[in-house]
């Protein structure tokens, strides 16, 4: 019984040593701690932008002005009750078509 214990212990130690030997090259492949990451080095100052409305190229000043104008717009524009009713009916129709696909 004691012999089996020592054999199991020896195999466990050799597996531990083998795993350390295999993992050592991975640790050596890491960059030094004081190295600047590539993501930080790649940061660029963007001097051109595109309009979110139509995709046209804008200068930085025009882009900032457009963003200020878009922020000033109300979030919920007023819609007439007739249009609101039509939108509601279209949504009901779409939901009904999912349940009953034979409805035109």
C-alpha atoms as one frame of an Amber mdcrd trajectory, in Angstrom:
protein
   0.000   0.000   0.000   2.815   2.383   0.780   4.446   1.644  -2.572   1.292
   2.678  -4.470   1.211   5.934  -2.501   4.814   6.765  -3.425   4.262   5.889
  -7.095   1.207   8.154  -7.247   3.168  10.925  -5.537   6.038  10.555  -8.003
   3.726  10.725 -11.015   2.019  13.805  -9.570   5.345  15.559  -9.036   6.546
  14.755 -12.535   3.282  16.076 -14.021   3.626  19.282 -12.000   7.202  19.744
 -13.165   6.171  19.059 -16.775   3.361  21.612 -16.607   5.754  24.232 -15.188
   8.230  23.462 -17.953   5.511  23.874 -20.593   4.191  27.154 -19.160   7.589
  28.822 -18.786   7.893  29.887 -22.475   4.467  31.513 -22.278   5.543  33.711
 -19.401   8.687  34.725 -21.258   6.637  35.848 -24.273   4.889  38.627 -22.317
   6.100  42.204 -22.913   7.953  44.041 -20.153   5.796  45.792 -17.560   7.012
  49.276 -18.552   6.198  48.743 -22.263   3.520  51.106 -23.677   0.568  49.114
 -25.108  -0.007  49.308 -28.854  -3.570  50.561 -28.346  -2.249  53.648 -26.577
   0.383  54.267 -29.235  -2.213  53.975 -32.039  -4.433  56.776 -30.700  -4.737
  59.495 -33.281  -6.346  62.897 -33.168  -9.246  62.788 -35.587  -9.457  65.947
 -37.665 -12.247  64.805 -39.986 -15.674  63.420 -39.250 -18.736  62.246 -41.135
 -22.240  63.537 -40.758 -24.541  61.069 -38.963 -27.393  62.313 -41.173 -26.076
  61.853 -44.708 -22.492  60.589 -44.307 -20.823  63.617 -45.902 -17.315  64.493
 -44.699 -17.244  67.377 -42.207 -14.535  69.358 -40.520 -14.235  69.087 -36.767
 -15.906  72.484 -36.244 -18.837  71.580 -38.528 -19.230  68.249 -36.742 -19.306
  69.925 -33.313 -21.884  72.435 -34.581 -24.057  69.650 -36.003 -23.863  67.710
 -32.740 -24.973  70.827 -30.821 -27.911  71.304 -33.205 -28.958  67.658 -32.874
 -28.745  67.853 -29.081 -31.008  70.933 -29.093 -33.798  69.121 -30.983 -36.636
  67.750 -28.856 -36.504  63.990 -28.312 -40.211  63.427 -28.935 -41.393  65.636
 -31.791 -45.096  66.389 -31.857 -47.020  64.141 -34.244 -50.612  64.740 -35.228
 -53.165  62.417 -33.688 -54.154  61.080 -37.132 -50.599  59.960 -37.918 -50.243
  58.522 -34.422 -53.474  56.538 -34.933 -52.212  55.205 -38.300 -48.915  54.091
 -36.736 -50.820  52.303 -33.981 -53.042  50.507 -36.500 -50.024  49.438 -38.588
 -48.370  47.983 -35.482 -51.560  46.096 -34.578 -51.762  44.755 -38.145 -48.126
  43.605 -38.040 -48.733  41.798 -34.725 -51.912  40.179 -36.114 -50.064  38.971
 -39.233 -47.544  37.148 -37.057 -50.336  35.255 -35.349 -52.639  34.892 -38.369
 -50.459  34.887 -41.513 -53.403  34.533 -43.918 -54.643  38.100 -43.155 -53.863
  40.397 -46.129
